[in-house]
Amino acid sequence: MNNEYKCEIKEEERLYKIGMFSKMNHVTLKTLRYYDTIGLLNPSYIDEDNGYRYYTSKQLPILHQILALREAGFSLEEIKQVQNGVSEKQLLEEKRSEILKRIAEETLKLSKVESYLSSSSTNVEYPVIIKELPEVIVASMRTIIPNYDSLFSIVPPMGAEMERLGCECAVPEYCFNIYHDGEYKEADIDVEVCEAVTEFKKDSDMIKFKRIPKVEMAACVLHKGAYSNLPMAYSAVIKFIEENGYEIIDNPRESYIDGVWNKDNVDDWLTEIQFPIRKINLK
């Protein structure tokens, strides 16, 4: 740098070597050099004779903005967008939404941990998860059954009818019941037995084919063992829904994973209770 020119600059504004600028702002030399490399904050002047970097007091607000945005969780790329003219307010609002979403997710995790800690050992066997239920084509049979035990007598004929119609079950298998009464009933139960299939077939007197839309969120819990103990699983998932700010938006499903058809021991039967839900918007 020309000495005469350097003197003119010093007369106009105060220059700080990179070391002093680093101490003034509690920023490491490595960080300042990196900001220079990526074009986030370049030195005002570089002495051509010795390579010293110089910063000016006019750059202090720029560095402070960078540090403040970094503390708020902004990436360096996002900060460069601000420097290039993107609205800082817009990015801050987006960051706020992102942070609030993360807080909600972490709060949900915390509530689960608290729930497990406060539960007795008998209840810990019913952890609830939230997941998406896929869109499916199903072979459906809706009927009124006198009691739950009668399910064992109506399912085999349905399987035989599906075979007659040439149905091919979807993979992975998804067999579930939907109860349409809207409440627990011990008799005259309105049940729809559904089996996911690969394609539509012609309806018969017993079986109808339909497409069931995807469920964005469902609170799900696994129950192992006899169906007579299913109310315990229902109680666990309903408690979770009520305590975590959700509401039920459709009839629950009982998805049969393992049962009498492939497990000899009733203790090995595995059923998943699935409640379609949505988050309650609190105003």
N, C-alpha and C positions, 0 to 999 in steps of 0.2 A: 504494500500500500504506500502510496506517495505520502511522505511525512507532512508536506504542506497541506495535502488534502485531509490527512488524519487530524491535524490541528484544527482545521476549519470545522470538522465534524464535532470535535470535543467542545468547541466553543458554542455549538448549537445545542448539544444535548450530552447528558452524562453517559459514558461508556463503562460497562462492567465486563471484566474478563469472565470467562465461563465458570471459573472456580468461585469467584465472588457471587455471581448470579446464582450458582448452585446453593451456596450457603444462605443467601438472602431468602430463598424460597423453599429451603429444605427439600431440594430435588437433587438426586444423584447426578454426577457427571455422565454416567452411562445413559441415564434417562434423557438428558438434554441432547446428547449425541444421537440417540435413537430418534428423538423427535425431529432432529435436523435431517436424518437419513430419509425418513418417510415424508418429509415436507410439512410436518405439523407445526413446527416452530424453528425457523432458520435463524442463525445469528444475523444481526444487522450488518456486521462487517467481519471479514476474515483478513488478518494481516498476511499479505502475500510473502513477506520475508520470513516469518516464523510460524505461520499457520494458526496463531492465536485467534480464538473466537471471541467476538465482542457482542454483548447485548446492550440494549438501551432501556431506559425507564419506561418508554412507550410500549415495550413488550411485556411489562409486568401484568397489565390487565388480560393480555392474551393467555399468558401462562396460568394466571389465576382461574380463568374460564376453563382451561383444559383440566386443571386439577379439580375444580369443583364438579365438572361433568364426570370426571373419572370416579370421584367419590359417590356420585349419584348412580353409578353403574353403567355409564356410557362406554362403548368400545371406542378405540381410537378411530376406527372407520366412521362411526357415527359423529364423532367430534369433527372430523374432516368435512363431513356433510354440512355441519353448522357453519364452518369456516367458508364453505363454498356457496352459502346463501340459503340453505334449507332452514326453515323456520325453527328456531330453538324451542319456541313454545310448543309447536307441533310434536317435536321429538320428545319433549318433556312429558307431554300428555300421553304419548304412546308408551314411554317408559313407565309412567305411573300405572297405566293399565296392565302392563306386563308384570310389574311388581305386585300389584293387587291380586293378579291371577296366581302368582307364585305363593303369596301369603295365604290365599284361600286353599291352595293345594296342600301347603304345609300344615295349615290349621286342621284340615281334614285328616291328615296323617296323625297329627297330635291327638285329635279326638279319638282315633282308633286305638292309639297307644294307651290313652287314659281309660278307654272303655275296657281294654284287655286287662289293665292293671287293677281296675275296680271290680272286675268280674270274678266270680268264683271259678275254681278249676273245672267245674262241670259245664260252665258256659263258654270257656275258652275254645272249646271244640267247634264253635260256630263263628269263625271270622268271616266278615262280609267283605266282598270285593265289588267294585263297580266296573262293568264292562259293556261293550256293544254286543247286541244280538244281531246276527246277520239276516238279511232278506232271504226268505226261503219259499220254495214251492212245496206245498204239502198235500198229501192225501189226508183228507179230514173226514172224521165221522163224529157227528154231534148227536148226542142222545141223552135221555134221562135214565139214570141208574138208581136202583133202590138203595144201595149203600156202596161203600168203597170196595168191599170185598168182591163185588160183582164185576169190577174191572178185569179181574182175571178170566172171567168167562166171555167178555165181549171182545177182548183184544185178539185172541187166536182167530176167530172168524174174519176179523178185519184183515189180518195178515194173509189169510187164504184168498180173500177177495182182491187184495192188492196183487197177489201173484197171478190171479186169473186175468187181471187187467194189464199185466206185463210191466208193472212198476219196477223201477230200479231205485233203491235207496241211495240217498246222497252220502258222500264221504267227506268229512266224518259224519257218522250217523247222528241224527238229531230227532229223537222221539220225545214228545212232550204232551201233556194235558193242559187244557185251559178250562178253568172253572168259571162259568158265566153267571153264577148266582149273585156275586158281589158280596157274599157273606158265607160263613161256614155253615154247612148243613149236614146233618147226619143221614137224611133220607131224601129221596127224590132229587138227586143231584144232577144239575145241568152241566154236562161235561163234553168237551170237544177233544177227541183223541187225534193227534197230528203226527204224521211221519214225514220227514223231509225226503223229497224225491227229486230225481234229476230233470223230470219234464212233466208237463201236463198229459193226462190221459182222459179218455171220455168218462164223464161222470156215470155212476151207477146208482141204484137205489140205496146202497149202503154208503158209498164213498163219493165225496165231492172233492174237486181239486181247486186250489186257490193259491194266490201269492200273498204271503204275509210280509209287510214292509219291515225294513231294518228298524231296530230300536236303538236309538243313540246311546241311552244310558239305562242299565238295569242293575239293581242291587241284587247280588247273587250269594247264596250260601249253600254249602254242601252238607248233605245229611247221609250218614252211613248207618245202615241197619234197617230195622222193620219200619214199615210205613206208619204203624201205629204211633211212632214217636215223631212224626213229621211236624206236629204242632210246636215242638220245641224249636225247630229250625225256623218256622214261620215267626215265632215270637222274637227270635234273635234278629231277623232281618227287618221286621217291622219296627223294633226298638231302634235299630240303627238309622232307619229312614227318618223317624220322628226326631231323633236327637241330633241329626246332622243337617237339618235344613232342606230336606227333600220332600216331595209329595208323589204319591202313587198316581200314575196317569192311565193305567190299563190293568186288565185282569192279570194276575200272576200265572206263571207257568211252572209245572213240575216236569223237569227234564230227567228222563230215566237213562242213566249211564250204564249201570250194572243192575241186574235183577234176577228173577227166577229163571229167565231164559238162558243165563250163562253162569250163574253162581248158585251152587248147591246150598251154601250156608247163608241164611238170612242176614247174618251180621256183616256180610260182604256186599250187600246191596248198596248201591250208591245213587243218590238222587240230588239234583240241584234245583233249588227254589229260585225262581227268577221274577223279580218285580220291576216292570218298566217304571222309571221315575224321571223327574226333572227337578232342577234346583228351584227353590222358592225365591222369587225376587222380592227382597225386603226393601221397602221404600221408606 
